[in-house]
Amino acid sequence: VPNLPIQVECAKQSERVSFLIPHPVDGATVFAASEDVMRAGVAVGMSLYQARQIAPTAQIVEPDETAYYARHDALRTALQAFSLAVETVGLGEFVLDVRGLERAHGNDKALAVALLDAARAVGSLAVKIGMASGKFTAQQAARQAPLNGAWVVPAGEEFICLSPLPITVLPNLPGEMLRRLTLLDLRTLGDL
């Protein structure tokens, strides 16, 4: 569920509003921001002061962690109907081991639709599904999938999904490594 806290807050509003949600612990950094505010240049982890400079009309909403985690837990429960191997990556983001389930659903695309329907049934949240032979490729496919859609990456075609992505999607990429790859003009996973 992309940007789960913002989706929960938007559901509470009768009209479309730009949101900034401060971090629940320190209150001085951005925990979540609506898509339009993110496009304007606000980033998660940025100071709230700096975010207000970029998006002065954005409404600051107190974080409702109870509501966010209730939706997260409901999603996890819905996905456990498919697999007990459910790993939480982040708030509203899961990785499931669904090997073998495509046979019960007919094929991978039908399984993706079933997962999508199960996740959407939990409070009408917008969902993205990615399916692939490995976790990293599945995560990147989900991030590129359309809202309320799925991207199934067939085995052997991972390059199609991953090659256009910037090298910054690599997890735990040290700053010095990023600098050296950039100096070598290696900017995408395809370049790498």
C-alpha positions in Angstrom: 0.0 0.0 0.0 1.9 3.1 -1.2 2.0 5.8 1.4 -0.4 4.1 3.8 -0.5 6.9 6.4 -1.5 9.4 3.7 -4.2 7.1 2.4 -5.6 6.7 5.9 -5.7 10.4 6.4 -7.2 11.1 3.0 -10.1 8.7 3.8 -10.9 10.9 6.8 -11.3 14.0 4.7 -14.3 15.0 2.6 -12.1 17.0 0.1 -8.7 16.5 -1.4 -6.1 18.2 0.8 -2.2 18.3 0.7 -0.8 16.6 3.9 2.3 16.6 5.9 2.5 14.1 8.8 5.3 14.7 11.3 7.2 11.8 12.7 5.4 10.3 15.7 8.5 10.3 17.9 10.5 13.5 17.2 7.7 15.6 15.6 10.4 17.6 13.8 10.8 15.5 10.6 8.4 14.4 7.9 7.0 10.9 8.5 4.7 10.9 5.4 3.5 13.4 2.8 0.9 13.5 0.1 1.9 12.8 -3.5 1.6 16.4 -4.6 3.8 17.6 -1.8 6.4 14.9 -2.6 6.4 16.0 -6.2 7.1 19.5 -5.0 10.3 18.3 -3.4 9.4 17.2 0.1 11.0 13.9 1.2 10.4 11.6 4.1 12.9 12.3 6.8 13.3 16.0 5.8 12.9 18.6 8.6 9.3 19.7 9.0 10.5 23.3 8.8 12.1 22.7 5.4 9.0 20.9 4.2 6.8 23.9 5.2 9.1 26.1 3.1 8.5 23.9 0.1 4.8 23.3 0.6 3.4 26.2 2.8 -0.2 25.3 2.1 0.1 21.7 3.1 -2.0 20.8 6.1 0.0 19.3 9.0 -1.9 16.3 10.5 -1.0 14.7 13.8 0.1 11.1 13.2 -2.6 8.5 14.1 -0.3 5.5 14.5 -3.1 3.4 15.9 -5.1 3.7 12.7 -2.0 3.2 10.5 -1.0 0.0 12.3 -4.5 -1.3 12.5 -4.7 -1.1 8.7 -1.2 -2.6 8.4 -2.2 -5.5 10.7 -5.5 -6.1 8.8 -3.6 -6.3 5.5 -1.1 -8.7 7.0 -4.0 -10.9 8.2 -5.6 -10.8 4.8 -2.4 -11.8 3.1 -1.8 -14.7 5.6 -4.8 -16.4 3.9 -2.4 -16.9 1.0 0.8 -17.7 2.8 2.1 -17.9 6.3 5.5 -16.6 5.0 4.6 -12.9 5.2 7.5 -10.6 5.8 6.9 -6.9 6.7 9.2 -4.6 4.8 7.6 -1.3 5.9 4.3 0.2 6.9 1.8 -1.3 4.4 4.6 -3.1 2.5 4.9 -6.9 2.6 6.8 -9.7 0.8 5.0 -13.1 0.5 6.4 -16.4 -0.5 3.6 -17.6 -2.9 5.6 -20.4 -4.7 3.2 -23.1 -5.9 0.0 -21.0 -5.4 -0.2 -20.1 -9.0 -1.4 -23.7 -9.7 -4.3 -23.2 -7.3 -5.2 -20.0 -9.1 -4.5 -21.0 -12.7 -1.5 -18.8 -13.3 0.6 -16.0 -11.8 -1.7 -13.2 -13.2 -4.8 -14.8 -11.6 -2.9 -15.1 -8.3 -1.8 -11.5 -8.5 -5.5 -10.4 -9.0 -6.5 -12.5 -6.0 -3.9 -10.9 -3.9 -4.9 -7.5 -5.1 -8.6 -8.2 -4.3 -7.8 -9.4 -0.8 -5.6 -6.4 0.0 -8.1 -3.9 -1.5 -10.9 -5.5 0.6 -9.2 -4.2 3.7 -10.5 -0.7 3.9 -10.5 0.3 0.3 -6.9 1.3 0.1 -5.0 1.7 -3.2 -2.7 -1.2 -3.6 0.2 -2.2 -5.9 1.3 -5.9 -6.4 4.6 -7.1 -7.8 5.4 -10.7 -8.5 8.8 -12.1 -9.4 11.2 -14.9 -8.7 13.0 -12.9 -6.1 12.2 -10.4 -3.3 14.1 -7.4 -4.8 12.6 -7.8 -8.2 9.1 -8.3 -6.8 9.5 -5.1 -4.7 10.6 -3.1 -7.6 7.8 -4.5 -9.8 5.3 -3.5 -7.1 6.7 0.1 -7.0 6.3 0.4 -10.7 2.9 -1.2 -11.0 -0.1 1.0 -11.5 -2.3 1.8 -8.5 -4.7 -1.0 -7.9 -2.8 -3.1 -10.4 -0.1 -5.7 -10.6 3.1 -6.4 -12.5 4.0 -10.0 -12.9 7.7 -10.4 -14.0 8.1 -13.8 -15.7 11.3 -15.8 -14.7 14.1 -14.8 -17.0 12.7 -11.4 -17.7 13.9 -9.6 -14.6 16.2 -7.4 -16.7 13.1 -5.7 -18.3 11.8 -4.7 -14.9 15.2 -3.7 -13.3 17.3 -2.2 -16.1 15.7 1.3 -16.2 15.8 1.8 -12.5 18.4 4.2 -10.9 21.2 2.5 -8.9 19.9 4.3 -5.8 17.2 1.6 -5.5 19.9 -0.8 -4.4 19.5 -1.5 -0.7 22.2 -0.4 1.7 24.3 1.2 -1.1 27.2 3.0 0.7 27.7 6.7 -0.3 31.2 6.1 -1.5 30.1 3.2 -3.8 27.3 5.5 -5.2 29.9 8.2 -5.8 32.2 5.8 -7.7 29.4 4.3 -9.8 28.3 7.8 -10.7 31.9 8.8 -11.7 31.9 5.7 -14.0 28.6 7.0 -15.5 26.8 4.0 -14.2 23.4 5.5 -13.3 20.9 2.7 -13.8 20.8 -1.0 -13.0 21.0 -1.7 -16.7 24.2 0.3 -16.9 25.5 -1.7 -14.0 
